[in-house]
């Protein structure tokens, strides 16, 4: 983030604020950290942590908000007389992305010193990847893989991902987090016998019950155990019967935001229920290709907060809205724009796959399968494997010119894992849970190496 200031106040003493401090403390003068909930004489690494009403005691050029609660914080600042012109917002997602690349820089600089010479970052990365004399830990392996993806070095990323998996598989189970990562890794590798062994291990009993249930659910999805998934429906949707009635035992069309070449409109509209993503609605102007029917729209809080103003009019649709249950996002939702508040439920699924979170597509698929759909016919997704992918629908959707290809790539590299998403969708296809259209079926038929070559062409 570019901060045109000599002295700043950092507003936010949560994870985002502390991460920002650690990244910027040696680059700019942080005179104070502000937080509404601080109590008593508190300091963070020698910097005072103060309430908003104490800001008048300090000289500063900018107040940088490093928190999700932007609207509330701006009201607090206005109340104590801070002019909005000196307020900047450093959103939490950007902080986490920047922190990952900060850690990558530190790691590569460390190994540059060990190797010696004036090597570029790319050269250092390839050196430590292919030289067996360097043994990376899991954190370093993940950073290396993230770096290679962000630099579009996909052929090297294939090797780095397998190296990361070998680190996870070979690591001792010293914590419940490591056990969870091992299980997710075994699922990704398709080594289901080791998944079962991990479930039976004494250490699995120390994992939180909801996490245990999620891992067993993922296992059932990977191997095609529909009966186990159906056994969870009552508890999962007991408060959302209206939503269940829309999708349970139905053939559901799930329509994504890719640019369209196939004339699938009639086939989509013939399904019992049609589900779309909020970002895909801007393309809903040619029924011959994508149909005209919409029953359910999935929306995340981030999509509302960053959408162009005219796209918020899309929320006037007389349909069932599903919002993701992410407390920080829900707090920021402008629910007053919705005309049908009663027709709303919350996406409740967990998010994790090996080495990253599920993206929106996978979260929705899990949610639908948990509600007992008969089949999900998937249209207009290609897992970023073509040069048109989500550019029109996603990039043009946001009120932010910086939401361009590199930002999407960096976000995917830090928070998600292309290959985990690919392997999960392929497993659902082979298990008979999803029926992909021609575009997605072609992608899922690729080997891992072929898929990464497709990504290389797409992002290049």
C-alpha positions as CSV (number, residue, x, y, z in Angstrom):
1,X,0.0,0.0,0.0
2,X,1.3,3.5,-0.9
3,X,1.0,5.8,2.0
4,X,1.9,9.4,1.2
5,X,2.6,10.6,4.7
6,X,5.4,11.1,7.2
7,X,3.5,10.3,10.3
8,X,0.5,8.1,10.6
9,X,-2.0,6.8,13.2
10,X,-2.8,3.1,12.7
11,X,-6.5,2.4,13.6
12,X,-7.1,-1.2,14.5
13,X,-5.4,-3.3,17.2
14,X,-6.7,-6.7,15.8
15,X,-4.8,-9.0,13.5
16,X,-4.9,-6.7,10.6
17,X,-3.5,-3.7,12.6
18,X,-0.7,-5.8,14.1
19,X,0.3,-7.2,10.7
20,X,0.3,-3.8,9.2
21,X,2.5,-2.5,12.0
22,X,5.0,-5.3,11.6
23,X,5.3,-4.6,7.8
24,X,5.5,-0.8,8.0
25,X,7.1,0.1,11.3
26,X,10.6,0.4,9.6
27,X,9.2,2.3,6.6
28,X,7.1,5.1,8.2
29,X,6.6,6.7,11.5
30,X,3.6,5.2,13.4
31,X,3.0,7.7,16.2
32,X,0.1,5.8,17.7
33,X,-2.2,2.8,17.4
34,X,-5.9,3.7,17.9
35,X,-8.6,1.3,19.1
36,X,-12.0,1.9,20.6
37,X,-11.7,-1.0,23.0
38,X,-8.3,-0.4,24.5
39,X,-8.3,-0.3,28.3
40,X,-5.6,1.3,30.4
41,X,-2.0,2.2,29.6
42,X,-1.3,-0.2,26.6
43,X,1.7,-0.2,24.2
44,X,2.5,-2.4,21.2
45,X,6.3,-2.7,20.6
46,X,6.8,0.7,22.2
47,X,4.0,2.5,20.4
48,X,1.0,3.8,22.5
49,X,-2.4,2.2,21.9
50,X,-5.0,4.9,22.5
51,X,-8.8,5.5,22.3
52,X,-10.1,7.8,19.5
53,X,-10.7,10.7,21.8
54,X,-7.0,10.9,22.6
55,X,-5.9,11.4,19.0
56,X,-5.8,15.2,19.5
57,X,-2.7,14.7,21.6
58,X,-0.7,13.5,18.6
59,X,0.6,15.0,15.3
60,X,-0.1,12.9,12.2
61,X,-0.6,13.3,8.5
62,X,-2.9,10.3,7.9
63,X,-5.1,7.8,9.9
64,X,-4.9,4.4,8.3
65,X,-7.8,2.0,9.0
66,X,-6.6,-1.6,9.2
67,X,-9.9,-3.2,10.2
68,X,-13.0,-4.7,8.7
69,X,-15.3,-2.3,10.6
70,X,-14.6,0.6,8.4
71,X,-18.0,2.4,8.6
72,X,-18.1,2.3,12.4
73,X,-14.5,3.5,12.6
74,X,-15.1,6.4,10.3
75,X,-18.1,7.5,12.4
76,X,-15.9,7.3,15.5
77,X,-13.2,9.4,13.8
78,X,-15.7,12.0,12.6
79,X,-17.1,12.2,16.1
80,X,-13.7,13.2,17.6
81,X,-13.1,15.7,14.9
82,X,-10.8,13.8,12.5
83,X,-11.4,15.1,8.9
84,X,-12.3,12.3,6.4
85,X,-9.7,13.7,4.0
86,X,-6.8,12.3,6.1
87,X,-8.4,8.9,6.5
88,X,-7.2,5.9,4.4
89,X,-8.5,2.4,4.4
90,X,-6.2,-0.6,4.2
91,X,-8.6,-3.5,3.8
92,X,-7.8,-6.7,5.7
93,X,-7.7,-8.8,2.5
94,X,-5.0,-6.6,1.1
95,X,-3.1,-6.6,4.4
96,X,-3.0,-10.4,4.4
97,X,-1.9,-10.6,0.8
98,X,0.8,-8.0,1.5
99,X,1.9,-9.9,4.6
100,X,2.3,-13.1,2.6
101,X,4.6,-11.3,0.1
102,X,6.4,-9.6,3.0
103,X,7.2,-13.1,4.4
104,X,8.2,-14.3,1.0
105,X,10.7,-11.4,0.6
106,X,12.2,-12.2,4.0
107,X,12.5,-15.9,3.2
108,X,14.1,-15.3,-0.2
109,X,16.5,-12.7,1.2
110,X,17.6,-15.2,3.9
111,X,18.4,-17.9,1.3
112,X,20.0,-15.3,-1.0
113,X,22.6,-14.7,1.8
114,X,23.0,-18.5,2.4
115,X,23.6,-19.2,-1.3
116,X,25.8,-16.1,-1.9
117,X,26.1,-14.0,-5.0
118,X,23.7,-11.4,-6.6
119,X,20.9,-13.7,-7.6
120,X,17.4,-12.5,-8.5
121,X,14.4,-13.6,-6.4
122,X,13.4,-16.0,-9.2
123,X,16.8,-17.6,-9.3
124,X,16.8,-17.9,-5.5
125,X,13.4,-19.6,-5.6
126,X,14.4,-22.1,-8.2
127,X,17.7,-22.8,-6.4
128,X,16.1,-23.7,-3.1
129,X,13.4,-25.7,-4.9
130,X,15.6,-28.0,-7.0
131,X,18.7,-28.2,-4.8
132,X,18.3,-31.1,-2.4
133,X,20.7,-29.6,0.1
134,X,18.0,-27.2,1.3
135,X,15.3,-28.6,3.5
136,X,12.4,-26.2,3.8
137,X,9.8,-26.4,6.6
138,X,6.1,-26.4,5.8
139,X,5.7,-22.6,6.2
140,X,8.6,-22.0,3.8
141,X,7.3,-24.6,1.4
142,X,3.9,-22.8,1.3
143,X,5.6,-19.4,0.8
144,X,7.7,-20.8,-2.1
145,X,4.7,-22.3,-3.8
146,X,2.8,-19.0,-3.4
147,X,5.6,-17.0,-4.9
148,X,5.9,-19.3,-7.9
149,X,2.2,-19.0,-8.6
150,X,2.2,-15.2,-8.2
151,X,5.1,-15.0,-10.7
152,X,3.3,-17.2,-13.2
153,X,6.0,-19.9,-12.9
154,X,3.4,-22.7,-13.1
155,X,5.7,-25.5,-14.3
156,X,7.9,-24.9,-11.3
157,X,4.8,-24.6,-9.1
158,X,3.8,-28.2,-10.0
159,X,7.1,-29.4,-8.5
160,X,6.8,-27.0,-5.5
161,X,3.4,-28.3,-4.6
162,X,4.5,-31.9,-4.6
163,X,7.4,-30.9,-2.5
164,X,5.0,-29.1,-0.1
165,X,2.9,-32.3,0.1
166,X,6.0,-34.4,0.9
167,X,6.8,-32.0,3.7
168,X,3.3,-32.4,5.2
169,X,3.2,-36.2,4.8
170,X,6.6,-36.6,6.3
171,X,6.0,-34.3,9.3
172,X,5.4,-35.5,12.8
173,X,1.9,-34.9,14.1
174,X,2.8,-32.5,16.9
175,X,-0.5,-30.6,17.0
176,X,-4.1,-30.9,15.9
177,X,-3.5,-28.4,13.2
178,X,-0.8,-30.6,11.7
179,X,-3.2,-33.6,11.9
180,X,-5.8,-31.6,10.0
181,X,-3.3,-30.6,7.3
182,X,-2.3,-34.2,6.9
183,X,-5.9,-35.3,6.4
184,X,-6.5,-32.6,3.9
185,X,-3.3,-33.5,2.1
186,X,-4.3,-37.2,2.0
187,X,-7.7,-36.3,0.6
188,X,-6.0,-34.2,-2.1
189,X,-3.7,-37.0,-2.9
190,X,-6.6,-39.5,-3.1
191,X,-4.9,-41.7,-0.4
192,X,-8.1,-42.5,1.4
193,X,-6.8,-45.4,3.5
194,X,-4.5,-42.9,5.3
195,X,-7.5,-40.6,5.8
196,X,-9.4,-43.5,7.5
197,X,-6.3,-44.3,9.6
198,X,-6.0,-40.6,10.7
199,X,-9.7,-40.6,11.7
200,X,-9.1,-43.6,13.9
201,X,-6.0,-42.1,15.5
202,X,-6.1,-41.1,19.1
203,X,-5.1,-37.5,18.1
204,X,-8.2,-37.1,16.0
205,X,-10.3,-37.1,19.1
206,X,-8.7,-33.8,20.1
207,X,-10.0,-32.0,17.0
208,X,-13.0,-29.8,17.5
209,X,-16.3,-31.7,16.8
210,X,-17.4,-29.3,14.0
211,X,-14.0,-29.7,12.3
212,X,-14.2,-33.5,12.7
213,X,-17.6,-33.4,11.0
214,X,-16.3,-31.2,8.2
215,X,-13.4,-33.5,7.5
216,X,-15.6,-36.6,7.5
217,X,-18.0,-34.7,5.2
218,X,-15.2,-33.9,2.8
219,X,-14.1,-37.5,2.8
220,X,-17.6,-38.6,1.9
221,X,-17.7,-36.1,-1.0
222,X,-14.3,-37.3,-2.3
223,X,-15.3,-41.0,-2.2
224,X,-19.0,-40.5,-3.2
225,X,-20.7,-41.6,0.0
226,X,-24.0,-39.9,-0.6
227,X,-25.7,-41.7,2.3
228,X,-23.4,-40.1,4.9
229,X,-23.9,-36.6,3.4
230,X,-27.7,-37.1,3.5
231,X,-27.5,-38.2,7.1
232,X,-26.3,-34.7,8.0
233,X,-29.1,-32.7,6.3
234,X,-31.5,-32.5,9.2
235,X,-29.0,-30.9,11.5
236,X,-27.4,-28.8,8.8
237,X,-30.6,-27.1,7.5
238,X,-33.0,-27.5,10.4
239,X,-33.6,-23.7,10.5
240,X,-33.8,-23.3,6.7
241,X,-36.6,-25.5,5.6
242,X,-37.7,-23.1,2.9
243,X,-34.2,-23.2,1.3
244,X,-34.1,-27.0,1.6
245,X,-37.4,-27.3,-0.2
246,X,-36.0,-25.4,-3.1
247,X,-33.0,-27.8,-3.7
248,X,-33.5,-31.1,-1.8
249,X,-33.7,-34.0,-4.2
250,X,-33.7,-31.6,-7.2
251,X,-31.6,-31.3,-10.3
252,X,-29.9,-27.9,-9.8
253,X,-28.2,-25.8,-12.4
254,X,-25.3,-23.8,-11.0
255,X,-24.4,-21.1,-13.4
256,X,-21.0,-19.3,-13.1
257,X,-19.5,-16.1,-14.4
258,X,-17.4,-17.2,-17.3
259,X,-17.9,-15.7,-20.8
260,X,-20.2,-18.1,-22.7
261,X,-19.9,-19.9,-26.0
262,X,-22.3,-22.8,-25.6
263,X,-26.1,-22.3,-26.1
264,X,-27.2,-23.9,-22.8
265,X,-30.1,-21.6,-22.0
266,X,-32.9,-24.1,-22.6
267,X,-31.1,-26.9,-20.7
268,X,-30.4,-24.5,-17.8
269,X,-34.0,-23.4,-17.6
270,X,-35.3,-26.9,-17.7
271,X,-33.6,-27.7,-14.4
272,X,-35.7,-27.8,-11.2
273,X,-33.8,-25.0,-9.7
274,X,-31.2,-22.4,-11.1
275,X,-28.5,-21.0,-8.8
276,X,-26.3,-18.1,-9.8
277,X,-23.5,-16.1,-8.3
278,X,-24.0,-12.4,-7.6
279,X,-21.1,-11.5,-9.9
280,X,-22.5,-13.5,-12.8
281,X,-25.8,-11.6,-13.0
282,X,-24.3,-8.8,-15.1
283,X,-24.1,-11.3,-18.0
284,X,-27.7,-12.4,-17.6
285,X,-28.8,-10.7,-20.8
286,X,-28.8,-13.5,-23.3
287,X,-31.1,-16.3,-22.4
288,X,-30.0,-18.4,-25.4
289,X,-26.7,-19.0,-23.7
290,X,-27.3,-18.8,-20.0
291,X,-31.1,-19.1,-19.5
292,X,-33.5,-16.6,-18.0
293,X,-34.5,-18.5,-14.8
294,X,-33.0,-17.6,-11.4
295,X,-34.2,-19.1,-8.1
296,X,-31.2,-18.6,-5.8
297,X,-28.4,-16.1,-5.7
298,X,-25.3,-16.6,-3.6
299,X,-23.7,-13.3,-2.3
300,X,-20.7,-12.6,-0.1
301,X,-20.4,-9.4,1.9
302,X,-17.2,-8.5,0.1
303,X,-19.1,-8.5,-3.2
304,X,-21.6,-6.0,-1.9
305,X,-19.0,-3.7,-0.4
306,X,-16.9,-3.6,-3.6
307,X,-19.6,-3.8,-6.3
308,X,-20.3,-0.8,-8.6
309,X,-23.3,1.1,-7.4
310,X,-25.4,0.2,-10.4
311,X,-24.8,-3.5,-9.8
312,X,-26.4,-3.3,-6.3
313,X,-29.7,-2.9,-8.3
314,X,-29.3,-6.6,-9.1
315,X,-30.3,-7.3,-5.5
316,X,-33.9,-6.3,-6.4
317,X,-34.4,-9.7,-7.9
318,X,-37.3,-11.6,-6.4
319,X,-35.3,-14.6,-5.5
320,X,-33.8,-16.5,-2.5
321,X,-30.6,-14.8,-1.4
322,X,-27.8,-16.8,0.3
323,X,-25.2,-14.8,2.3
324,X,-22.0,-16.3,3.5
325,X,-21.8,-16.7,7.2
326,X,-18.7,-14.6,7.8
327,X,-19.2,-12.4,10.8
328,X,-16.8,-9.7,9.7
329,X,-18.5,-9.4,6.3
330,X,-22.0,-9.6,7.7
331,X,-21.3,-6.6,9.9
332,X,-20.6,-4.6,6.8
333,X,-23.5,-5.8,4.7
334,X,-25.9,-3.1,3.6
335,X,-29.0,-5.3,4.2
336,X,-31.3,-2.4,3.8
337,X,-30.9,-2.6,0.0
338,X,-32.7,-6.0,0.1
339,X,-36.4,-5.9,-0.6
340,X,-36.9,-9.6,0.6
341,X,-35.1,-9.9,3.8
342,X,-37.1,-12.9,4.9
343,X,-35.9,-14.8,1.9
344,X,-32.4,-15.1,3.1
345,X,-30.3,-17.8,4.7
346,X,-26.6,-18.1,5.6
347,X,-24.0,-20.3,3.9
348,X,-22.7,-22.3,6.8
349,X,-20.0,-24.6,5.4
350,X,-16.4,-24.6,6.4
351,X,-13.9,-23.5,3.8
352,X,-10.7,-25.4,3.9
353,X,-9.0,-27.7,1.4
354,X,-5.4,-28.6,1.3
355,X,-3.1,-25.5,1.4
356,X,-5.9,-23.0,1.2
357,X,-9.6,-22.1,1.5
358,X,-12.3,-23.1,-0.9
359,X,-13.2,-20.4,-3.3
360,X,-16.8,-19.3,-3.8
361,X,-17.6,-22.1,-6.3
362,X,-16.5,-24.9,-4.0
363,X,-18.2,-23.4,-1.0
364,X,-21.5,-23.2,-2.9
365,X,-21.2,-26.8,-4.2
366,X,-20.6,-28.1,-0.6
367,X,-23.6,-26.1,0.6
368,X,-25.9,-27.5,-2.1
369,X,-24.7,-31.1,-1.5
370,X,-25.3,-30.7,2.2
371,X,-28.9,-29.8,1.4
372,X,-29.5,-33.0,-0.4
373,X,-29.6,-32.0,-4.1
374,X,-29.9,-34.9,-6.5
375,X,-27.3,-33.6,-8.9
376,X,-25.7,-30.2,-9.6
377,X,-25.3,-29.4,-13.3
378,X,-22.4,-26.9,-13.5
379,X,-22.2,-24.3,-16.3
380,X,-19.8,-21.5,-17.2
381,X,-16.9,-22.3,-14.9
382,X,-13.4,-23.2,-16.1
383,X,-11.2,-22.9,-13.0
384,X,-9.2,-20.0,-14.6
385,X,-8.0,-22.4,-17.4
386,X,-8.8,-20.2,-20.4
387,X,-7.9,-16.6,-21.4
388,X,-11.5,-15.4,-20.9
389,X,-12.3,-17.0,-17.6
390,X,-13.9,-14.5,-15.2
391,X,-12.5,-11.3,-16.7
392,X,-15.7,-9.7,-18.0
393,X,-18.0,-10.7,-15.1
394,X,-15.6,-10.4,-12.2
395,X,-13.2,-7.7,-13.1
396,X,-15.9,-5.4,-14.6
397,X,-18.2,-6.0,-11.7
398,X,-16.1,-4.1,-9.1
399,X,-15.9,-0.4,-8.4
400,X,-12.1,-0.7,-8.3
401,X,-9.8,-0.3,-11.3
402,X,-7.1,-2.2,-9.4
403,X,-9.1,-5.4,-9.4
404,X,-7.2,-6.6,-12.4
405,X,-5.5,-9.9,-13.4
406,X,-2.5,-9.7,-11.0
407,X,-4.7,-8.9,-8.0
408,X,-6.9,-11.9,-8.8
409,X,-3.8,-14.1,-9.3
410,X,-2.2,-12.9,-6.0
411,X,-5.4,-13.5,-4.1
412,X,-5.7,-17.0,-5.5
413,X,-2.0,-17.7,-4.7
414,X,-2.3,-16.5,-1.1
415,X,-5.7,-17.7,0.0
416,X,-6.5,-20.6,-2.3
417,X,-4.8,-23.3,-4.2
418,X,-5.6,-23.8,-7.9
419,X,-4.8,-27.5,-7.7
420,X,-6.8,-28.2,-4.6
421,X,-9.9,-26.7,-6.2
422,X,-9.2,-28.7,-9.4
423,X,-8.8,-32.0,-7.5
424,X,-11.9,-31.4,-5.4
425,X,-14.1,-30.6,-8.4
426,X,-12.7,-33.6,-10.3
427,X,-13.5,-35.9,-7.3
428,X,-17.1,-34.6,-7.2
429,X,-17.4,-35.3,-10.9
430,X,-16.1,-38.8,-10.6
431,X,-18.3,-39.4,-7.6
432,X,-21.4,-38.4,-9.6
433,X,-22.2,-35.4,-7.5
434,X,-21.7,-32.8,-10.2
435,X,-22.3,-32.9,-14.0
436,X,-20.0,-30.4,-15.6
437,X,-20.7,-28.7,-18.9
438,X,-18.4,-29.3,-21.9
439,X,-16.0,-26.5,-20.9
440,X,-15.5,-27.6,-17.3
441,X,-15.4,-31.3,-18.3
442,X,-12.6,-30.6,-20.7
443,X,-10.6,-28.9,-17.9
444,X,-11.2,-31.6,-15.3
445,X,-10.1,-34.2,-17.8
446,X,-6.6,-32.7,-17.8
447,X,-3.7,-34.1,-15.8
448,X,-2.2,-31.8,-13.1
449,X,0.7,-30.9,-15.5
450,X,-1.8,-30.1,-18.3
451,X,-4.0,-28.0,-16.0
452,X,-1.0,-25.9,-14.9
453,X,0.0,-25.4,-18.6
454,X,-3.6,-24.1,-19.2
455,X,-3.1,-21.7,-16.3
456,X,0.2,-20.6,-17.7
457,X,-1.5,-19.7,-21.0
458,X,-4.4,-18.1,-19.3
459,X,-2.4,-15.8,-17.0
460,X,0.2,-15.0,-19.7
